[in-house]
Amino acid sequence: MHANNGTIFAQLWHVGRVTHPDNINGEQPISSSALKAENVKVFVDDGSNAPDFVDVVMPRAMTKADIDHVVDQYRQAALNAIEAGFDGIELHAANGYLINQFIDSNANNRTDEYGGNIENRLRFLAQVVTAVSEAIGAERVGVRLAPFTSLNGTVDTNPVETYVAAATLLNKLNVVYIHFAEVDWDDAPETPKGFKESVRAAYKGILIYAGRYTAQTAAQTIEAGLADMIGFGRPFVSNPDLPTRIKHGYPLTAHTPETLFGGAEKGLTDYPEYSAS
Ligand SMILES: Cc1cc2nc3c(=O)[nH]c(=O)nc-3n(C[C@H](O)[C@H](O)[C@H](O)COP(=O)(O)O)c2cc1C
């Protein structure tokens, strides 16, 4: 990456309740609260059975000691990432994983200072951001958020208010970017424009969005001043040379949805680059 003038951030991902004891040495998963993610399956490969998707289980609510321990794990992971040569880290606070399980109201029924009002539900995020920023510098810390997805069973009753508050908090904490994962299934509603405008007003750093963009809609969103960068997910899977194809107007290869998650390289990392022949 660096030899090609690239910049690379490592995403730090604690799944919280979105796992199964077979993936974590038989332990019960942890979360903000003892609330099970409904209708969520995870990939299990513990060597004893054929790898497969299984239902997640009931997590246990994290104690204060658990919270301090996990914050410290994030801090150490950030240091490790920099030592390994990454330019920075991205906290995965999206898509129903641990930090998201604190933020979204329906995944958090705590009655202490980590639950209830928005400030409390954002407290764990604030603590993790502060810890990793002290360790490696806020200019090396990005955060991924997903206000409107119900992925992995988390939803917030008032996502606009909650996530504009998150953007305000992250502005105060000076993280280098916020990367919003937008809902990405075919018939999902668009992210409200008013939300993007409020986020733009609340947050002065680099704003990234991803989810169902084409080169054209990405350019339009940047030109409208709502984003600084746009990320591509699935188009990059099936077009490893995506920037070259966009630049030259080459046709894009469609991805196969069935092979995106929980398999091996087939249909994930084996798509060829464009060839005119
Ligand atoms: C195979 C695959 C793996 C993904 N893994 C992650 C991940 O580890 N962390 C994350 O924040 N998003 C992950 N995503 C979501 C993408 O970052 C992106 O938000 C999503 O694909 C929507 O963008 P798209 O419509 O351009 O695909 C993944 C998506 C795919 C298809």
The ligand as an SDF file (V2000), in Angstrom:
LIG
                    3D

 31 33  0  0  0  0  0  0  0  0999 V2000
  -18.0390   -9.1990    1.7180 C   0  0  0  0  0  0  0  0  0  0  0  0
  -18.3130   -7.9550    2.5170 C   0  0  0  0  0  0  0  0  0  0  0  0
  -17.6500   -7.7440    3.7160 C   0  0  0  0  0  0  0  0  0  0  0  0
  -17.8740   -6.5820    4.4550 C   0  0  0  0  0  0  0  0  0  0  0  0
  -17.1940   -6.4100    5.6270 N   0  0  0  0  0  0  0  0  0  0  0  0
  -17.3380   -5.2600    6.3050 C   0  0  0  0  0  0  0  0  0  0  0  0
  -16.5600   -5.0220    7.4650 C   0  0  0  0  0  0  0  0  0  0  0  0
  -15.7390   -5.8490    7.8740 O   0  0  0  0  0  0  0  0  0  0  0  0
  -16.7330   -3.8410    8.1090 N   0  0  0  0  0  0  0  0  0  0  0  0
  -17.6330   -2.8920    7.6740 C   0  0  0  0  0  0  0  0  0  0  0  0
  -17.7380   -1.8420    8.2970 O   0  0  0  0  0  0  0  0  0  0  0  0
  -18.3870   -3.0940    6.5850 N   0  0  0  0  0  0  0  0  0  0  0  0
  -18.2570   -4.2470    5.8960 C   0  0  0  0  0  0  0  0  0  0  0  0
  -19.0090   -4.4460    4.7630 N   0  0  0  0  0  0  0  0  0  0  0  0
  -19.9870   -3.4100    4.3260 C   0  0  0  0  0  0  0  0  0  0  0  0
  -19.3460   -2.4830    3.3000 C   0  0  0  0  0  0  0  0  0  0  0  0
  -18.3120   -1.7390    3.9250 O   0  0  0  0  0  0  0  0  0  0  0  0
  -20.3420   -1.4980    2.6850 C   0  0  0  0  0  0  0  0  0  0  0  0
  -20.8890   -0.6500    3.6750 O   0  0  0  0  0  0  0  0  0  0  0  0
  -21.4800   -2.2370    1.9840 C   0  0  0  0  0  0  0  0  0  0  0  0
  -20.9650   -3.2570    1.1570 O   0  0  0  0  0  0  0  0  0  0  0  0
  -22.3270   -1.2690    1.1660 C   0  0  0  0  0  0  0  0  0  0  0  0
  -21.6090   -0.7210    0.1100 O   0  0  0  0  0  0  0  0  0  0  0  0
  -21.8300   -1.2520   -1.4080 P   0  0  0  0  0  0  0  0  0  0  0  0
  -23.2840   -1.0220   -1.7300 O   0  0  0  0  0  0  0  0  0  0  0  0
  -20.8840   -0.4220   -2.2330 O   0  0  0  0  0  0  0  0  0  0  0  0
  -21.4890   -2.7120   -1.4100 O   0  0  0  0  0  0  0  0  0  0  0  0
  -18.8040   -5.6090    4.0030 C   0  0  0  0  0  0  0  0  0  0  0  0
  -19.4610   -5.8230    2.7940 C   0  0  0  0  0  0  0  0  0  0  0  0
  -19.2370   -6.9650    2.0440 C   0  0  0  0  0  0  0  0  0  0  0  0
  -19.9700   -7.1430    0.7420 C   0  0  0  0  0  0  0  0  0  0  0  0
  1  2  1  0
  2  3  1  0
  2 30  2  0
  3  4  2  0
  4  5  1  0
  4 28  1  0
  5  6  2  0
  6  7  1  0
  6 13  1  0
  7  8  2  0
  7  9  1  0
  9 10  1  0
 10 11  2  0
 10 12  1  0
 12 13  2  0
 13 14  1  0
 14 15  1  0
 14 28  1  0
 15 16  1  0
 16 17  1  0
 16 18  1  0
 18 19  1  0
 18 20  1  0
 20 21  1  0
 20 22  1  0
 22 23  1  0
 23 24  1  0
 24 25  2  0
 24 26  1  0
 24 27  1  0
 28 29  2  0
 29 30  1  0
 30 31  1  0
M  END
$$$$
